[in-house]
Amino acid sequence: TGRPLVVHCESGGRSAIAASVLRAHGIDRVIDYPGGIRAWADAGYPVEPGASRAAADSVAA
């Protein structure tokens, strides 16, 4: 689809690598959330414990 793909990890390091690999494989609309989930939570946005793992488990290769 034409929708962007957002990648994140706990602190932003692994998601930056993942975004780079995805772009190298032709996926142009990749958004890497800077600072990861920690930065998101520190900014006061809600975080649902365990949601990230559940979402990751539902992604098909």
N, C-alpha and C positions, 0 to 999 in steps of 0.2 A: 504494500500500500504506500501511499504518499505521506503517511504519518511519520513523525520523528521517533527515533528510538532513544530513550533516556537510559543511560547506564549509571550505576552508582555502586559504591562500596562503603566501608566504614569511614575511611579517611580521605579517599580520592585517588590514591596511588594506583590501585589495581584497576579501577574503572577508567583511568586515563590510558592505561595500556590496552584495555579491552576496546575502548573507543578507537584508538589508533589502529588496532588490528582489523576492526570492522570496516573502517574507512579504507584501509589497504585492500580489502576484499570487495570494494565497490559499494559499500553501504554509506551513502553520502549524508543522510539526515540523522546523524548520531549526535546526541547531546550528552556530554559528560558533566555531571553535577559537581562543581568545584568544591573541594573540602569534604565531600561525602556526606553520609548520614549524620556524622557528628556536627558538621557545620549547619546542616538543616535543623537539627534539634537545638543547637546553640542559638540559632536565629529565632527560636520560639515556635517553630512549626511542629505540628503533631507527628509523632512516630508511633507506629503500632508494633509492639514487640512481636517478632516472629513472622511478620508480614513479608519481609524481604526474602526469607528462606522459602516461604510458601510460593511466592511469585517466581523465584528462581527454579523451583522444582517443576513448575508448570510450563516452562519454556522448552519447546522441542528443538532439537538440533536440525 
